Amino acid sequence: MAHFAAILNMLDEEKNQQYRPQHLEYLEELGKQGKVFAKGPFADGSGGMVIYVAESFEEAKEVAENDPYVLLGARRLDLREWKMSQ
């Protein structure tokens, strides 16, 4: 398993507020499946980040692209593999 950082840059603050419940529900369900390592907003309000756990970049991309924030145009996805330091 690998970790992938989904950086979710703010595109539309109105859509962000509107789709926040769906986004949080989506992440909660993925968390129950062990697919979310960490998540949270940036302090400056510019977006947030989710660290996904996945077998491959392709799997992480599919999961990240199905986040309601991304699907519905509230945020722009920048996905990168993350190497956690010990």
C-alpha positions as CSV (number, residue, x, y, z in Angstrom):
1,M,0.0,0.0,0.0
2,A,1.1,3.5,-0.7
3,H,0.1,7.0,0.4
4,F,-1.2,9.7,-2.0
5,A,-1.7,13.4,-1.2
6,A,-4.8,14.9,-2.8
7,I,-4.3,18.6,-2.6
8,L,-7.7,20.2,-3.1
9,N,-7.3,23.8,-4.2
10,M,-10.4,26.0,-3.7
11,L,-12.1,27.0,-7.0
12,D,-15.6,28.1,-5.8
13,E,-16.3,29.0,-2.2
14,E,-20.1,28.8,-2.7
15,K,-19.9,25.3,-4.1
16,N,-17.5,24.4,-1.4
17,Q,-20.1,25.3,1.3
18,Q,-22.9,23.7,-0.7
19,Y,-21.2,20.3,-1.2
20,R,-19.3,20.1,2.1
21,P,-21.8,17.6,3.7
22,Q,-21.3,15.2,0.7
23,H,-17.6,15.7,0.8
24,L,-17.4,14.8,4.5
25,E,-19.8,11.8,4.1
26,Y,-17.6,10.5,1.2
27,L,-14.4,10.8,3.3
28,E,-16.1,9.2,6.3
29,E,-17.1,6.2,4.2
30,L,-13.6,5.8,2.7
31,G,-12.2,6.2,6.2
32,K,-14.2,3.2,7.4
33,Q,-12.7,1.2,4.5
34,G,-9.1,2.2,5.6
35,K,-8.5,4.4,2.5
36,V,-8.0,7.7,4.3
37,F,-4.8,8.2,6.3
38,A,-5.4,11.9,7.2
39,K,-7.5,14.8,6.1
40,G,-8.1,18.5,6.8
41,P,-8.4,22.0,5.5
42,F,-5.6,24.5,5.1
43,A,-5.6,27.2,7.7
44,D,-5.6,30.0,5.1
45,G,-8.9,28.8,3.5
46,S,-7.3,28.0,0.2
47,G,-8.5,24.4,0.2
48,G,-7.4,21.2,2.0
49,M,-5.6,17.9,1.7
50,V,-6.6,14.2,2.0
51,I,-3.9,11.5,2.3
52,Y,-5.3,8.4,0.7
53,V,-4.1,4.8,1.1
54,A,-4.2,2.9,-2.1
55,E,-2.5,0.1,-4.1
56,S,-1.6,2.3,-7.0
57,F,-1.7,5.9,-8.4
58,E,-4.6,4.8,-10.6
59,E,-6.7,3.6,-7.7
60,A,-5.9,6.8,-5.7
61,K,-6.8,8.9,-8.7
62,E,-10.1,7.2,-9.2
63,V,-11.0,7.7,-5.5
64,A,-9.9,11.3,-5.4
65,E,-11.7,12.2,-8.6
66,N,-14.9,10.9,-7.2
67,D,-14.8,13.3,-4.2
68,P,-17.9,15.5,-4.6
69,Y,-15.8,18.6,-4.3
70,V,-13.9,17.6,-7.4
71,L,-16.8,16.1,-9.3
72,L,-19.0,19.2,-8.7
73,G,-16.4,21.9,-9.4
74,A,-15.8,23.2,-5.9
75,R,-12.1,22.3,-5.8
76,R,-9.3,21.4,-8.2
77,L,-7.4,18.2,-7.6
78,D,-3.6,17.9,-7.5
79,L,-2.7,14.3,-6.7
80,R,0.8,13.1,-5.8
81,E,2.4,10.0,-4.3
82,W,3.5,10.9,-0.8
83,K,6.6,9.2,0.8
84,M,6.1,9.3,4.6
85,S,9.3,9.9,6.5
86,Q,9.9,8.0,9.8
